[in-house]
Amino acid sequence: MSILLNRNYGQHSAIMAGFSHVTGDLIITLDADLQNPPEEIPRLVAKADEGYDVVGTVRQKPPGQLVS
């Protein structure tokens, strides 16, 4: 599915426009820059299957990156 907007309204507006056109029991969003790896999707689905209504992630520093 593609939804084309007439200008750049920003990421939040684009996601909300997409939400208004999808159906199903579960919706997963993933940024195009793959900041969060798609390999994490099964873990998110597993939590949803446990009965959670909303499942999200929190980005942490990559392994080996120093905290300053």
PDB file with one MODEL, atoms N, CA, C and O in Angstrom:
MODEL        1
ATOM      1  N   MET A   1       0.842  -1.163   0.000  1.00  0.00           N
ATOM      2  CA  MET A   1       0.000   0.000   0.000  1.00  0.00           C
ATOM      3  C   MET A   1       0.891   1.230   0.000  1.00  0.00           C
ATOM      4  O   MET A   1       1.930   1.255   0.661  1.00  0.00           O
ATOM      5  N   SER A   2       0.485   2.240  -0.736  1.00  0.00           N
ATOM      6  CA  SER A   2       1.168   3.531  -0.726  1.00  0.00           C
ATOM      7  C   SER A   2       0.146   4.621  -0.491  1.00  0.00           C
ATOM      8  O   SER A   2      -0.948   4.600  -1.054  1.00  0.00           O
ATOM      9  N   ILE A   3       0.514   5.566   0.341  1.00  0.00           N
ATOM     10  CA  ILE A   3      -0.312   6.748   0.563  1.00  0.00           C
ATOM     11  C   ILE A   3       0.559   7.941   0.212  1.00  0.00           C
ATOM     12  O   ILE A   3       1.602   8.150   0.832  1.00  0.00           O
ATOM     13  N   LEU A   4       0.150   8.712  -0.760  1.00  0.00           N
ATOM     14  CA  LEU A   4       0.924   9.870  -1.193  1.00  0.00           C
ATOM     15  C   LEU A   4       0.261  11.139  -0.679  1.00  0.00           C
ATOM     16  O   LEU A   4      -0.911  11.395  -0.956  1.00  0.00           O
ATOM     17  N   LEU A   5       1.012  11.923   0.066  1.00  0.00           N
ATOM     18  CA  LEU A   5       0.517  13.201   0.563  1.00  0.00           C
ATOM     19  C   LEU A   5       0.975  14.299  -0.393  1.00  0.00           C
ATOM     20  O   LEU A   5       1.969  14.130  -1.099  1.00  0.00           O
ATOM     21  N   ASN A   6       0.257  15.423  -0.422  1.00  0.00           N
ATOM     22  CA  ASN A   6       0.576  16.470  -1.396  1.00  0.00           C
ATOM     23  C   ASN A   6       1.777  17.328  -1.001  1.00  0.00           C
ATOM     24  O   ASN A   6       2.217  18.162  -1.792  1.00  0.00           O
ATOM     25  N   ARG A   7       2.310  17.143   0.191  1.00  0.00           N
ATOM     26  CA  ARG A   7       3.552  17.801   0.609  1.00  0.00           C
ATOM     27  C   ARG A   7       4.103  17.068   1.822  1.00  0.00           C
ATOM     28  O   ARG A   7       3.488  16.119   2.310  1.00  0.00           O
ATOM     29  N   ASN A   8       5.247  17.499   2.304  1.00  0.00           N
ATOM     30  CA  ASN A   8       5.868  16.882   3.472  1.00  0.00           C
ATOM     31  C   ASN A   8       5.223  17.446   4.736  1.00  0.00           C
ATOM     32  O   ASN A   8       5.477  18.590   5.113  1.00  0.00           O
ATOM     33  N   TYR A   9       4.394  16.641   5.384  1.00  0.00           N
ATOM     34  CA  TYR A   9       3.729  17.051   6.617  1.00  0.00           C
ATOM     35  C   TYR A   9       4.481  16.567   7.856  1.00  0.00           C
ATOM     36  O   TYR A   9       4.067  16.854   8.979  1.00  0.00           O
ATOM     37  N   GLY A  10       5.562  15.849   7.667  1.00  0.00           N
ATOM     38  CA  GLY A  10       6.330  15.335   8.792  1.00  0.00           C
ATOM     39  C   GLY A  10       6.006  13.876   9.081  1.00  0.00           C
ATOM     40  O   GLY A  10       4.999  13.335   8.625  1.00  0.00           O
ATOM     41  N   GLN A  11       6.890  13.261   9.851  1.00  0.00           N
ATOM     42  CA  GLN A  11       6.776  11.829  10.127  1.00  0.00           C
ATOM     43  C   GLN A  11       5.494  11.478  10.879  1.00  0.00           C
ATOM     44  O   GLN A  11       4.811  10.523  10.509  1.00  0.00           O
ATOM     45  N   HIS A  12       5.159  12.226  11.918  1.00  0.00           N
ATOM     46  CA  HIS A  12       3.976  11.897  12.718  1.00  0.00           C
ATOM     47  C   HIS A  12       2.709  11.928  11.863  1.00  0.00           C
ATOM     48  O   HIS A  12       1.892  11.010  11.926  1.00  0.00           O
ATOM     49  N   SER A  13       2.549  12.970  11.076  1.00  0.00           N
ATOM     50  CA  SER A  13       1.363  13.069  10.217  1.00  0.00           C
ATOM     51  C   SER A  13       1.315  11.943   9.194  1.00  0.00           C
ATOM     52  O   SER A  13       0.243  11.415   8.897  1.00  0.00           O
ATOM     53  N   ALA A  14       2.469  11.575   8.657  1.00  0.00           N
ATOM     54  CA  ALA A  14       2.514  10.481   7.685  1.00  0.00           C
ATOM     55  C   ALA A  14       2.100   9.159   8.329  1.00  0.00           C
ATOM     56  O   ALA A  14       1.350   8.381   7.739  1.00  0.00           O
ATOM     57  N   ILE A  15       2.590   8.913   9.534  1.00  0.00           N
ATOM     58  CA  ILE A  15       2.223   7.679  10.239  1.00  0.00           C
ATOM     59  C   ILE A  15       0.729   7.670  10.540  1.00  0.00           C
ATOM     60  O   ILE A  15       0.066   6.652  10.341  1.00  0.00           O
ATOM     61  N   MET A  16       0.192   8.786  11.016  1.00  0.00           N
ATOM     62  CA  MET A  16      -1.235   8.850  11.327  1.00  0.00           C
ATOM     63  C   MET A  16      -2.085   8.664  10.067  1.00  0.00           C
ATOM     64  O   MET A  16      -3.140   8.033  10.125  1.00  0.00           O
ATOM     65  N   ALA A  17      -1.637   9.205   8.935  1.00  0.00           N
ATOM     66  CA  ALA A  17      -2.358   8.991   7.676  1.00  0.00           C
ATOM     67  C   ALA A  17      -2.363   7.509   7.327  1.00  0.00           C
ATOM     68  O   ALA A  17      -3.378   6.979   6.874  1.00  0.00           O
ATOM     69  N   GLY A  18      -1.244   6.846   7.534  1.00  0.00           N
ATOM     70  CA  GLY A  18      -1.174   5.408   7.280  1.00  0.00           C
ATOM     71  C   GLY A  18      -2.098   4.627   8.191  1.00  0.00           C
ATOM     72  O   GLY A  18      -2.779   3.705   7.744  1.00  0.00           O
ATOM     73  N   PHE A  19      -2.128   4.989   9.474  1.00  0.00           N
ATOM     74  CA  PHE A  19      -2.995   4.302  10.432  1.00  0.00           C
ATOM     75  C   PHE A  19      -4.462   4.376  10.006  1.00  0.00           C
ATOM     76  O   PHE A  19      -5.223   3.436  10.237  1.00  0.00           O
ATOM     77  N   SER A  20      -4.856   5.478   9.391  1.00  0.00           N
ATOM     78  CA  SER A  20      -6.265   5.633   9.020  1.00  0.00           C
ATOM     79  C   SER A  20      -6.660   4.753   7.830  1.00  0.00           C
ATOM     80  O   SER A  20      -7.841   4.665   7.493  1.00  0.00           O
ATOM     81  N   HIS A  21      -5.684   4.105   7.193  1.00  0.00           N
ATOM     82  CA  HIS A  21      -5.970   3.279   6.017  1.00  0.00           C
ATOM     83  C   HIS A  21      -5.676   1.789   6.203  1.00  0.00           C
ATOM     84  O   HIS A  21      -5.863   1.010   5.270  1.00  0.00           O
ATOM     85  N   VAL A  22      -5.230   1.390   7.359  1.00  0.00           N
ATOM     86  CA  VAL A  22      -4.872  -0.016   7.547  1.00  0.00           C
ATOM     87  C   VAL A  22      -5.941  -0.749   8.342  1.00  0.00           C
ATOM     88  O   VAL A  22      -6.718  -0.147   9.083  1.00  0.00           O
ATOM     89  N   THR A  23      -5.958  -2.061   8.170  1.00  0.00           N
ATOM     90  CA  THR A  23      -6.841  -2.914   8.956  1.00  0.00           C
ATOM     91  C   THR A  23      -6.003  -4.059   9.499  1.00  0.00           C
ATOM     92  O   THR A  23      -4.917  -4.345   8.994  1.00  0.00           O
ATOM     93  N   GLY A  24      -6.501  -4.690  10.501  1.00  0.00           N
ATOM     94  CA  GLY A  24      -5.792  -5.829  11.064  1.00  0.00           C
ATOM     95  C   GLY A  24      -5.745  -5.734  12.574  1.00  0.00           C
ATOM     96  O   GLY A  24      -6.186  -4.751  13.169  1.00  0.00           O
ATOM     97  N   ASP A  25      -5.211  -6.757  13.169  1.00  0.00           N
ATOM     98  CA  ASP A  25      -5.132  -6.822  14.622  1.00  0.00           C
ATOM     99  C   ASP A  25      -3.880  -6.167  15.175  1.00  0.00           C
ATOM    100  O   ASP A  25      -3.825  -5.842  16.361  1.00  0.00           O
ATOM    101  N   LEU A  26      -2.872  -5.969  14.332  1.00  0.00           N
ATOM    102  CA  LEU A  26      -1.586  -5.469  14.805  1.00  0.00           C
ATOM    103  C   LEU A  26      -0.984  -4.549  13.748  1.00  0.00           C
ATOM    104  O   LEU A  26      -0.967  -4.878  12.562  1.00  0.00           O
ATOM    105  N   ILE A  27      -0.494  -3.399  14.187  1.00  0.00           N
ATOM    106  CA  ILE A  27       0.180  -2.456  13.293  1.00  0.00           C
ATOM    107  C   ILE A  27       1.587  -2.240  13.832  1.00  0.00           C
ATOM    108  O   ILE A  27       1.764  -1.950  15.015  1.00  0.00           O
ATOM    109  N   ILE A  28       2.582  -2.380  12.971  1.00  0.00           N
ATOM    110  CA  ILE A  28       3.976  -2.155  13.357  1.00  0.00           C
ATOM    111  C   ILE A  28       4.540  -1.079  12.446  1.00  0.00           C
ATOM    112  O   ILE A  28       4.422  -1.168  11.223  1.00  0.00           O
ATOM    113  N   THR A  29       5.153  -0.063  13.039  1.00  0.00           N
ATOM    114  CA  THR A  29       5.829   0.958  12.246  1.00  0.00           C
ATOM    115  C   THR A  29       7.331   0.769  12.392  1.00  0.00           C
ATOM    116  O   THR A  29       7.825   0.326  13.428  1.00  0.00           O
ATOM    117  N   LEU A  30       8.038   1.115  11.334  1.00  0.00           N
ATOM    118  CA  LEU A  30       9.494   0.982  11.319  1.00  0.00           C
ATOM    119  C   LEU A  30      10.048   2.105  10.459  1.00  0.00           C
ATOM    120  O   LEU A  30       9.648   2.259   9.306  1.00  0.00           O
ATOM    121  N   ASP A  31      10.963   2.890  11.009  1.00  0.00           N
ATOM    122  CA  ASP A  31      11.550   3.991  10.249  1.00  0.00           C
ATOM    123  C   ASP A  31      12.347   3.459   9.064  1.00  0.00           C
ATOM    124  O   ASP A  31      12.952   2.390   9.139  1.00  0.00           O
ATOM    125  N   ALA A  32      12.341   4.213   7.977  1.00  0.00           N
ATOM    126  CA  ALA A  32      13.028   3.804   6.754  1.00  0.00           C
ATOM    127  C   ALA A  32      14.538   3.733   6.920  1.00  0.00           C
ATOM    128  O   ALA A  32      15.209   3.024   6.170  1.00  0.00           O
ATOM    129  N   ASP A  33      15.088   4.466   7.902  1.00  0.00           N
ATOM    130  CA  ASP A  33      16.542   4.449   8.096  1.00  0.00           C
ATOM    131  C   ASP A  33      17.017   3.215   8.861  1.00  0.00           C
ATOM    132  O   ASP A  33      18.212   3.051   9.103  1.00  0.00           O
ATOM    133  N   LEU A  34      16.069   2.345   9.241  1.00  0.00           N
ATOM    134  CA  LEU A  34      16.367   1.100   9.958  1.00  0.00           C
ATOM    135  C   LEU A  34      17.147   1.345  11.252  1.00  0.00           C
ATOM    136  O   LEU A  34      17.975   0.528  11.656  1.00  0.00           O
ATOM    137  N   GLN A  35      16.870   2.483  11.895  1.00  0.00           N
ATOM    138  CA  GLN A  35      17.480   2.780  13.194  1.00  0.00           C
ATOM    139  C   GLN A  35      17.197   1.632  14.168  1.00  0.00           C
ATOM    140  O   GLN A  35      18.062   1.231  14.948  1.00  0.00           O
ATOM    141  N   ASN A  36      15.984   1.121  14.105  1.00  0.00           N
ATOM    142  CA  ASN A  36      15.620  -0.054  14.887  1.00  0.00           C
ATOM    143  C   ASN A  36      15.569  -1.234  13.927  1.00  0.00           C
ATOM    144  O   ASN A  36      14.867  -1.176  12.918  1.00  0.00           O
ATOM    145  N   PRO A  37      16.296  -2.296  14.220  1.00  0.00           N
ATOM    146  CA  PRO A  37      16.398  -3.410  13.272  1.00  0.00           C
ATOM    147  C   PRO A  37      15.087  -4.196  13.136  1.00  0.00           C
ATOM    148  O   PRO A  37      14.412  -4.448  14.134  1.00  0.00           O
ATOM    149  N   PRO A  38      14.728  -4.582  11.916  1.00  0.00           N
ATOM    150  CA  PRO A  38      13.525  -5.384  11.696  1.00  0.00           C
ATOM    151  C   PRO A  38      13.554  -6.709  12.457  1.00  0.00           C
ATOM    152  O   PRO A  38      12.505  -7.302  12.711  1.00  0.00           O
ATOM    153  N   GLU A  39      14.739  -7.171  12.817  1.00  0.00           N
ATOM    154  CA  GLU A  39      14.855  -8.429  13.572  1.00  0.00           C
ATOM    155  C   GLU A  39      14.177  -8.341  14.936  1.00  0.00           C
ATOM    156  O   GLU A  39      13.929  -9.369  15.567  1.00  0.00           O
ATOM    157  N   GLU A  40      13.874  -7.132  15.399  1.00  0.00           N
ATOM    158  CA  GLU A  40      13.193  -6.947  16.682  1.00  0.00           C
ATOM    159  C   GLU A  40      11.685  -7.186  16.584  1.00  0.00           C
ATOM    160  O   GLU A  40      11.019  -7.339  17.608  1.00  0.00           O
ATOM    161  N   ILE A  41      11.146  -7.219  15.375  1.00  0.00           N
ATOM    162  CA  ILE A  41       9.698  -7.345  15.199  1.00  0.00           C
ATOM    163  C   ILE A  41       9.130  -8.588  15.886  1.00  0.00           C
ATOM    164  O   ILE A  41       8.097  -8.470  16.544  1.00  0.00           O
ATOM    165  N   PRO A  42       9.740  -9.771  15.773  1.00  0.00           N
ATOM    166  CA  PRO A  42       9.165 -10.935  16.461  1.00  0.00           C
ATOM    167  C   PRO A  42       9.042 -10.745  17.976  1.00  0.00           C
ATOM    168  O   PRO A  42       8.096 -11.248  18.583  1.00  0.00           O
ATOM    169  N   ARG A  43       9.975 -10.033  18.588  1.00  0.00           N
ATOM    170  CA  ARG A  43       9.884  -9.777  20.036  1.00  0.00           C
ATOM    171  C   ARG A  43       8.701  -8.861  20.354  1.00  0.00           C
ATOM    172  O   ARG A  43       8.022  -9.044  21.365  1.00  0.00           O
ATOM    173  N   LEU A  44       8.459  -7.880  19.491  1.00  0.00           N
ATOM    174  CA  LEU A  44       7.318  -6.987  19.695  1.00  0.00           C
ATOM    175  C   LEU A  44       6.004  -7.751  19.536  1.00  0.00           C
ATOM    176  O   LEU A  44       5.078  -7.581  20.328  1.00  0.00           O
ATOM    177  N   VAL A  45       5.937  -8.587  18.513  1.00  0.00           N
ATOM    178  CA  VAL A  45       4.729  -9.384  18.275  1.00  0.00           C
ATOM    179  C   VAL A  45       4.482 -10.329  19.449  1.00  0.00           C
ATOM    180  O   VAL A  45       3.338 -10.518  19.864  1.00  0.00           O
ATOM    181  N   ALA A  46       5.543 -10.919  19.981  1.00  0.00           N
ATOM    182  CA  ALA A  46       5.396 -11.834  21.120  1.00  0.00           C
ATOM    183  C   ALA A  46       4.788 -11.114  22.315  1.00  0.00           C
ATOM    184  O   ALA A  46       3.933 -11.672  23.002  1.00  0.00           O
ATOM    185  N   LYS A  47       5.215  -9.884  22.570  1.00  0.00           N
ATOM    186  CA  LYS A  47       4.645  -9.114  23.683  1.00  0.00           C
ATOM    187  C   LYS A  47       3.180  -8.789  23.419  1.00  0.00           C
ATOM    188  O   LYS A  47       2.356  -8.856  24.332  1.00  0.00           O
ATOM    189  N   ALA A  48       2.850  -8.440  22.183  1.00  0.00           N
ATOM    190  CA  ALA A  48       1.451  -8.178  21.843  1.00  0.00           C
ATOM    191  C   ALA A  48       0.614  -9.436  22.040  1.00  0.00           C
ATOM    192  O   ALA A  48      -0.523  -9.366  22.507  1.00  0.00           O
ATOM    193  N   ASP A  49       1.178 -10.580  21.686  1.00  0.00           N
ATOM    194  CA  ASP A  49       0.474 -11.856  21.863  1.00  0.00           C
ATOM    195  C   ASP A  49       0.238 -12.185  23.332  1.00  0.00           C
ATOM    196  O   ASP A  49      -0.664 -12.957  23.657  1.00  0.00           O
ATOM    197  N   GLU A  50       1.048 -11.602  24.227  1.00  0.00           N
ATOM    198  CA  GLU A  50       0.848 -11.796  25.667  1.00  0.00           C
ATOM    199  C   GLU A  50      -0.336 -10.984  26.187  1.00  0.00           C
ATOM    200  O   GLU A  50      -0.739 -11.134  27.340  1.00  0.00           O
ATOM    201  N   GLY A  51      -0.887 -10.128  25.339  1.00  0.00           N
ATOM    202  CA  GLY A  51      -2.073  -9.379  25.725  1.00  0.00           C
ATOM    203  C   GLY A  51      -1.877  -7.884  25.908  1.00  0.00           C
ATOM    204  O   GLY A  51      -2.822  -7.176  26.257  1.00  0.00           O
ATOM    205  N   TYR A  52      -0.664  -7.393  25.679  1.00  0.00           N
ATOM    206  CA  TYR A  52      -0.437  -5.956  25.802  1.00  0.00           C
ATOM    207  C   TYR A  52      -1.140  -5.216  24.671  1.00  0.00           C
ATOM    208  O   TYR A  52      -1.147  -5.686  23.533  1.00  0.00           O
ATOM    209  N   ASP A  53      -1.730  -4.063  24.975  1.00  0.00           N
ATOM    210  CA  ASP A  53      -2.402  -3.251  23.957  1.00  0.00           C
ATOM    211  C   ASP A  53      -1.420  -2.422  23.145  1.00  0.00           C
ATOM    212  O   ASP A  53      -1.629  -2.192  21.954  1.00  0.00           O
ATOM    213  N   VAL A  54      -0.346  -1.972  23.791  1.00  0.00           N
ATOM    214  CA  VAL A  54       0.670  -1.148  23.135  1.00  0.00           C
ATOM    215  C   VAL A  54       2.038  -1.699  23.499  1.00  0.00           C
ATOM    216  O   VAL A  54       2.306  -1.980  24.667  1.00  0.00           O
ATOM    217  N   VAL A  55       2.900  -1.854  22.507  1.00  0.00           N
ATOM    218  CA  VAL A  55       4.266  -2.339  22.721  1.00  0.00           C
ATOM    219  C   VAL A  55       5.197  -1.373  22.003  1.00  0.00           C
ATOM    220  O   VAL A  55       4.941  -1.000  20.858  1.00  0.00           O
ATOM    221  N   GLY A  56       6.271  -0.968  22.662  1.00  0.00           N
ATOM    222  CA  GLY A  56       7.213  -0.040  22.049  1.00  0.00           C
ATOM    223  C   GLY A  56       8.638  -0.384  22.431  1.00  0.00           C
ATOM    224  O   GLY A  56       8.892  -1.331  23.176  1.00  0.00           O
ATOM    225  N   THR A  57       9.551   0.396  21.913  1.00  0.00           N
ATOM    226  CA  THR A  57      10.965   0.189  22.201  1.00  0.00           C
ATOM    227  C   THR A  57      11.591   1.501  22.651  1.00  0.00           C
ATOM    228  O   THR A  57      11.046   2.580  22.417  1.00  0.00           O
ATOM    229  N   VAL A  58      12.737   1.388  23.297  1.00  0.00           N
ATOM    230  CA  VAL A  58      13.540   2.543  23.689  1.00  0.00           C
ATOM    231  C   VAL A  58      14.929   2.326  23.132  1.00  0.00           C
ATOM    232  O   VAL A  58      15.553   1.294  23.380  1.00  0.00           O
ATOM    233  N   ARG A  59      15.414   3.299  22.380  1.00  0.00           N
ATOM    234  CA  ARG A  59      16.739   3.180  21.775  1.00  0.00           C
ATOM    235  C   ARG A  59      17.806   3.362  22.848  1.00  0.00           C
ATOM    236  O   ARG A  59      17.704   4.245  23.700  1.00  0.00           O
ATOM    237  N   GLN A  60      18.830   2.517  22.795  1.00  0.00           N
ATOM    238  CA  GLN A  60      19.984   2.622  23.676  1.00  0.00           C
ATOM    239  C   GLN A  60      21.227   2.790  22.821  1.00  0.00           C
ATOM    240  O   GLN A  60      21.198   2.549  21.614  1.00  0.00           O
ATOM    241  N   LYS A  61      22.309   3.199  23.445  1.00  0.00           N
ATOM    242  CA  LYS A  61      23.562   3.357  22.699  1.00  0.00           C
ATOM    243  C   LYS A  61      24.011   1.998  22.169  1.00  0.00           C
ATOM    244  O   LYS A  61      23.901   0.990  22.867  1.00  0.00           O
ATOM    245  N   PRO A  62      24.517   1.968  20.938  1.00  0.00           N
ATOM    246  CA  PRO A  62      25.007   0.709  20.369  1.00  0.00           C
ATOM    247  C   PRO A  62      26.171   0.152  21.191  1.00  0.00           C
ATOM    248  O   PRO A  62      26.910   0.915  21.814  1.00  0.00           O
ATOM    249  N   PRO A  63      26.336  -1.167  21.196  1.00  0.00           N
ATOM    250  CA  PRO A  63      27.461  -1.767  21.922  1.00  0.00           C
ATOM    251  C   PRO A  63      28.786  -1.157  21.465  1.00  0.00           C
ATOM    252  O   PRO A  63      29.010  -0.951  20.273  1.00  0.00           O
ATOM    253  N   GLY A  64      29.644  -0.878  22.416  1.00  0.00           N
ATOM    254  CA  GLY A  64      30.957  -0.339  22.096  1.00  0.00           C
ATOM    255  C   GLY A  64      31.013   1.175  22.026  1.00  0.00           C
ATOM    256  O   GLY A  64      32.100   1.751  21.969  1.00  0.00           O
ATOM    257  N   GLN A  65      29.847   1.837  22.030  1.00  0.00           N
ATOM    258  CA  GLN A  65      29.850   3.298  21.988  1.00  0.00           C
ATOM    259  C   GLN A  65      30.015   3.833  23.404  1.00  0.00           C
ATOM    260  O   GLN A  65      29.308   3.414  24.320  1.00  0.00           O
ATOM    261  N   LEU A  66      30.944   4.754  23.578  1.00  0.00           N
ATOM    262  CA  LEU A  66      31.227   5.306  24.894  1.00  0.00           C
ATOM    263  C   LEU A  66      30.202   6.355  25.285  1.00  0.00           C
ATOM    264  O   LEU A  66      29.716   7.113  24.445  1.00  0.00           O
ATOM    265  N   VAL A  67      29.881   6.389  26.561  1.00  0.00           N
ATOM    266  CA  VAL A  67      28.997   7.416  27.097  1.00  0.00           C
ATOM    267  C   VAL A  67      29.871   8.575  27.537  1.00  0.00           C
ATOM    268  O   VAL A  67      30.808   8.380  28.311  1.00  0.00           O
ATOM    269  N   SER A  68      29.585   9.772  27.061  1.00  0.00           N
ATOM    270  CA  SER A  68      30.426  10.918  27.440  1.00  0.00           C
ATOM    271  C   SER A  68      29.740  11.796  28.457  1.00  0.00           C
ATOM    272  O   SER A  68      30.306  12.803  28.884  1.00  0.00           O
TER     273      SER A  68
ENDMDL
END
